Amino acid sequence: MRATFLVPFISYKYLLVQLTLREIKARYKQSFIGYMWIILNPLSQLLVYSFVFSIVFTSPTNNVPYVLFLYAALLPWIFTQTTVTSATQSLVENAGLLRKVSFPREVIPYSIVLSKIIDLLFSIVVFSIFMIVFNTQFASTTWLVIPIFLIQLFLTTGIALLLSACNLFYRDIQYLANLLIMLWMYMTPIVYPLSLVPDKYIWFYKLNPMVGIMEGYRSAIFNYPFETTIIYWSAFISIVFFVFTFIVFKRLERSFADIA
């Protein structure tokens, strides 16, 4: 299993890099402001949500400016959202490549994930500037965002593998994915804190693996108390889900060329 998973990064790393670069270049080709969309997309959402939830509806943030409180979860959420949306259509869009070239098909959704990581890195620079502007220091625990991101990476990649394969067989999966992503966002504490969820629903709410991930980011960056139980739950679900979807993807892979 481990050897199979690592094949794209060892034997097909050149193809993986080329597909990643192609994805980045093609996304902003012939656009007016080009790569600035990497920053403008999260910034526009940040402005809207900041107005609604810091002025219209006030949310408690433990003395952290709401803009930073929101940005700390919005950026990783956008990573998952855009990765899943793009990856869902990735095999369909590369149907010609599937029919003509022999290679591990997971390279295609992996390239989408890698390109979105690059977008995320640019956005983190902007977030760091916001921290300076609002005179807020990163907590000493900020380094913990790395293992938390790895948890999110397993979950996001697993979803990308599953939906990209399913969409090749049933093309309306892409529309269902967009709907579910929207609903998932509002069931995750991104624009509001977890403390606003009524106690009688909190146990059900925490079954969502993204809850532990988002709370983990804020705890690491702003030195909130860590609720390790939900973070461990998120890690367990994310890894198991990735392994499951990887196995499903590899079993369906033999039919891709016939269906594409």
C-alpha positions as CSV (number, residue, x, y, z in Angstrom):
1,M,0.0,0.0,0.0
2,R,2.7,2.5,1.0
3,A,4.8,1.6,-2.1
4,T,1.8,2.1,-4.3
5,F,1.0,5.4,-2.8
6,L,4.5,6.7,-3.3
7,V,4.9,5.7,-6.9
8,P,3.6,9.1,-8.4
9,F,6.2,10.9,-6.2
10,I,9.1,8.7,-7.1
11,S,8.7,7.2,-10.6
12,Y,6.4,9.8,-12.1
13,K,7.6,12.9,-10.3
14,Y,8.4,14.7,-13.6
15,L,4.9,14.2,-14.9
16,L,3.5,15.3,-11.6
17,V,5.5,18.5,-11.6
18,Q,4.6,19.2,-15.2
19,L,0.8,18.7,-14.6
20,T,1.0,20.9,-11.5
21,L,2.7,23.7,-13.5
22,R,0.2,23.3,-16.3
23,E,-2.7,23.6,-13.9
24,I,-1.3,26.8,-12.4
25,K,-0.6,28.4,-15.7
26,A,-3.8,27.4,-17.4
27,R,-6.0,28.6,-14.5
28,Y,-5.0,32.3,-15.0
29,K,-4.2,32.2,-18.7
30,Q,-5.6,35.3,-20.5
31,S,-7.0,36.8,-17.3
32,F,-6.7,40.5,-16.8
33,I,-4.9,40.4,-13.4
34,G,-3.5,36.9,-13.6
35,Y,-2.1,35.4,-10.4
36,M,-3.6,38.3,-8.3
37,W,-6.7,36.2,-8.2
38,I,-4.9,33.9,-5.7
39,I,-5.1,36.8,-3.2
40,L,-8.3,38.5,-4.3
41,N,-10.4,35.5,-4.0
42,P,-9.9,35.0,-0.2
43,L,-9.8,38.7,0.4
44,S,-13.2,39.3,-1.2
45,Q,-14.8,36.6,0.9
46,L,-13.0,38.0,3.9
47,L,-14.5,41.4,3.4
48,V,-18.0,40.1,3.1
49,Y,-17.9,37.8,6.0
50,S,-16.1,40.3,8.2
51,F,-18.9,42.9,7.6
52,V,-21.7,40.4,8.3
53,F,-20.3,38.7,11.3
54,S,-18.4,41.5,13.0
55,I,-20.8,44.3,12.4
56,V,-24.2,42.9,11.6
57,F,-23.9,39.8,13.8
58,T,-21.2,40.0,16.5
59,S,-19.3,36.8,17.1
60,P,-17.1,36.2,20.2
61,T,-13.4,35.7,19.3
62,N,-11.6,35.9,22.6
63,N,-10.2,39.4,22.0
64,V,-8.7,38.4,18.6
65,P,-9.7,40.8,15.8
66,Y,-12.5,39.1,13.8
67,V,-10.6,39.6,10.5
68,L,-7.8,37.4,11.8
69,F,-10.1,35.0,13.5
70,L,-11.9,34.5,10.2
71,Y,-8.8,34.4,8.0
72,A,-7.2,31.7,10.1
73,A,-9.9,29.3,9.1
74,L,-11.1,30.7,5.8
75,L,-7.7,30.2,4.1
76,P,-7.5,26.5,4.8
77,W,-11.1,26.1,4.0
78,I,-10.7,27.7,0.6
79,F,-7.8,25.3,0.0
80,T,-10.1,22.3,0.5
81,Q,-13.0,23.9,-1.4
82,T,-11.0,24.9,-4.5
83,T,-9.1,21.6,-4.5
84,V,-12.2,19.5,-4.4
85,T,-14.0,21.6,-7.0
86,S,-11.1,21.4,-9.5
87,A,-10.1,17.8,-8.8
88,T,-13.7,16.6,-9.3
89,Q,-13.4,17.5,-13.0
90,S,-9.7,16.8,-13.4
91,L,-10.1,13.2,-14.9
92,V,-12.8,14.3,-17.3
93,E,-10.8,17.3,-18.4
94,N,-7.8,15.0,-19.0
95,A,-9.7,12.2,-20.8
96,G,-7.4,12.3,-23.8
97,L,-4.4,11.7,-21.5
98,L,-6.1,8.8,-19.8
99,R,-6.8,7.1,-23.2
100,K,-3.3,7.6,-24.6
101,V,-0.7,7.4,-21.9
102,S,0.0,4.7,-19.2
103,F,0.7,6.2,-15.8
104,P,-0.8,6.1,-12.3
105,R,-4.1,8.0,-12.7
106,E,-3.9,9.5,-9.2
107,V,-1.1,11.8,-10.6
108,I,-3.9,14.0,-12.0
109,P,-5.8,14.8,-8.8
110,Y,-2.5,15.0,-7.0
111,S,-1.3,17.7,-9.3
112,I,-4.5,19.7,-8.5
113,V,-3.7,19.3,-4.8
114,L,-0.1,20.5,-5.2
115,S,-1.2,23.6,-7.3
116,K,-3.7,24.6,-4.6
117,I,-1.0,24.3,-1.9
118,I,1.1,26.8,-3.9
119,D,-2.0,29.1,-3.9
120,L,-2.3,28.6,-0.1
121,L,1.3,29.6,0.5
122,F,0.8,32.9,-1.3
123,S,-2.3,33.6,0.9
124,I,-0.4,32.8,4.1
125,V,2.0,35.6,3.2
126,V,-1.1,38.0,3.1
127,F,-2.3,36.6,6.4
128,S,1.1,37.3,8.0
129,I,0.8,40.9,6.8
130,F,-2.7,41.1,8.4
131,M,-1.2,39.9,11.7
132,I,1.4,42.7,11.6
133,V,-1.3,45.3,10.6
134,F,-3.5,44.3,13.6
135,N,-0.5,44.1,15.9
136,T,-1.1,40.5,16.8
137,Q,1.7,38.1,17.4
138,F,1.8,34.4,16.3
139,A,1.6,32.2,19.4
140,S,4.6,29.9,20.2
141,T,2.3,27.0,19.2
142,T,1.9,28.2,15.6
143,W,4.2,25.5,14.4
144,L,1.4,23.0,15.1
145,V,-0.4,24.2,12.0
146,I,2.0,21.9,10.1
147,P,0.6,18.6,11.5
148,I,-2.9,20.0,11.4
149,F,-2.4,20.8,7.8
150,L,-1.2,17.3,7.1
151,I,-4.5,16.0,8.6
152,Q,-6.4,18.3,6.3
153,L,-4.3,17.2,3.4
154,F,-5.2,13.6,3.9
155,L,-8.9,14.4,4.1
156,T,-8.8,16.8,1.1
157,T,-6.8,14.4,-1.1
158,G,-9.1,11.5,-0.2
159,I,-12.2,13.6,-1.2
160,A,-10.4,14.6,-4.4
161,L,-9.6,11.0,-5.4
162,L,-13.1,9.8,-4.7
163,L,-15.0,12.5,-6.5
164,S,-12.7,12.7,-9.5
165,A,-13.2,9.0,-10.1
166,C,-16.9,9.1,-9.5
167,N,-17.4,12.1,-11.8
168,L,-15.8,10.1,-14.6
169,F,-18.6,7.6,-14.4
170,Y,-21.4,10.0,-13.4
171,R,-20.8,13.6,-14.7
172,D,-23.4,15.2,-12.4
173,I,-21.2,14.4,-9.4
174,Q,-19.5,17.8,-10.0
175,Y,-22.8,19.6,-9.3
176,L,-23.5,17.5,-6.2
177,A,-20.0,18.3,-5.0
178,N,-20.5,22.0,-5.3
179,L,-23.8,21.8,-3.3
180,L,-22.2,19.6,-0.6
181,I,-19.2,21.9,-0.2
182,M,-21.5,24.9,0.4
183,L,-23.5,23.0,3.0
184,W,-20.3,21.7,4.6
185,M,-18.9,25.2,5.0
186,Y,-21.9,26.3,7.1
187,M,-21.6,23.2,9.2
188,T,-18.0,24.0,10.1
189,P,-16.9,26.8,12.5
190,I,-15.3,29.1,9.9
191,V,-17.2,32.3,10.0
192,Y,-18.4,31.8,13.6
193,P,-16.8,30.2,16.7
194,L,-17.6,26.7,17.9
195,S,-18.9,28.2,21.2
196,L,-22.0,29.4,19.4
197,V,-23.2,25.9,18.7
198,P,-25.9,24.8,21.3
199,D,-24.6,22.2,23.8
200,K,-27.2,19.6,22.8
201,Y,-25.9,19.6,19.3
202,I,-22.2,19.9,19.9
203,W,-21.5,16.1,20.0
204,F,-23.0,15.6,16.6
205,Y,-21.3,18.7,15.3
206,K,-17.9,17.5,16.3
207,L,-18.3,14.4,14.1
208,N,-17.4,16.6,11.2
209,P,-13.6,16.1,10.8
210,M,-13.2,19.7,9.6
211,V,-14.3,21.0,13.0
212,G,-11.2,19.6,14.7
213,I,-9.0,20.9,11.9
214,M,-10.4,24.5,12.0
215,E,-10.4,24.6,15.8
216,G,-6.8,23.3,15.7
217,Y,-5.6,26.1,13.4
218,R,-7.1,28.8,15.7
219,S,-5.7,27.1,18.8
220,A,-2.2,26.9,17.3
221,I,-2.1,30.5,15.9
222,F,-3.9,32.4,18.7
223,N,-3.0,30.1,21.7
224,Y,-6.5,29.1,22.4
225,P,-6.9,25.9,24.6
226,F,-6.5,22.8,22.4
227,E,-9.4,20.4,22.4
228,T,-7.2,17.4,21.5
229,T,-10.1,14.9,21.4
230,I,-11.7,16.4,18.3
231,I,-8.3,16.9,16.6
232,Y,-7.4,13.2,17.2
233,W,-10.8,12.3,15.8
234,S,-10.2,14.4,12.7
235,A,-6.8,12.8,12.2
236,F,-8.3,9.3,12.5
237,I,-11.2,10.0,10.1
238,S,-8.9,11.7,7.6
239,I,-6.3,9.0,7.4
240,V,-8.8,6.2,7.3
241,F,-10.9,8.0,4.7
242,F,-7.8,8.6,2.5
243,V,-6.7,5.0,2.6
244,F,-10.3,3.9,1.7
245,T,-10.6,6.3,-1.2
246,F,-7.1,5.5,-2.5
247,I,-8.1,1.8,-2.6
248,V,-11.4,2.5,-4.3
249,F,-9.6,4.8,-6.8
250,K,-7.0,2.2,-7.7
251,R,-9.7,-0.5,-8.3
252,L,-11.7,1.8,-10.5
253,E,-8.6,3.0,-12.4
254,R,-8.5,0.0,-14.8
255,S,-11.9,1.3,-16.2
256,F,-10.9,4.9,-16.7
257,A,-9.6,4.6,-20.2
258,D,-12.8,2.9,-21.4
259,I,-15.1,5.4,-19.7
260,A,-13.2,8.6,-20.5
